[in-house]
Amino acid sequence: MGLVLTLKQGDPVSPDEPRLASLAACPLFSALPEPTLRELAALARPRTYRAEQVLFRHRDPSDSLFVICSGHVQARIRSSEGRELVLHVAVQGEAPGHIDLIDRAPRACDAVAQDDVEVLMLPAQAVRGALVEHPHALLELTKDFAEIIRELDDLVRDLVFLDLPARLAKLLLAHPASDRRVELGLTQTELAIQLGVARQSLNRVLGELQRQGLIRVQHSGRSIELLDRMALRRLAVGGGRALSHE
């Protein structure tokens, strides 16, 4: 169970308290005791990034840890031809690139702000020291790594076995069933990067699904209305009608 912070009415708020609350909300630190969290909070430095600004790049030194306070950060890889693929979109409470804490290897991917982002930046060495002092926290970290491996397995499986229409349908259906309209919060270029295709390919598939009556594209592709979830579910497992245009 994570740390719960309480202040009595009239108590002064230390500059470290908001930072402490942000660290306490991060699963990476959920098993650390409060004194250790306070030590880390005193070392944390706030940073802000605008959309498309880079937190770190592939092969940069892994000497800092970033904890997201608000916004979204994309983990991207790039081919030698310049094509990009989004491996994961990190949200509030996550720490992009935290896997680098273990082997201290250079960064394995780019971390790019998807929108306005606020983070806390901590020295990686201090975080490693805190985790080593508390083996239970290290165990929680290994559980997180196992989840990352499962997500990457799913991503590779989808890229190999599913065509673009199926991958798009699966992405749309990942939103709650109660949401008839899916607000992606992405431009079509960003969505194409997340699916690992060119924007032109994505545009053609969106048009095809719309002609088939499965979706309705609104607000320049940022909002998509799901008209036929059953057909989209069939498509997501490779049993639909739409043809791949990759």
Secondary structure, 3 states (H helix, E strand, C coil): CCCCCCCCCCCCCCCHHHHHHHHHCCHHHCCCCHHHHHHHHHHCEEEEECCCCEEECCCCCCCEEEEEEECCEEEEEECCCCCEEEEEEECCCCCCCCCHHHHCCCCCCEEEECCCEEEEEEEHHHHHHHHHHCHHHHHHHHHHHHHHHHHHHHHHHHHHHCCHHHHHHHHHHCCCCCCCEEECCCCHHHHHHHHCCCHHHHHHHHHHHHHCCCEEEEHHHCEEEECCHHHHHHHHCCCCCCCCCC
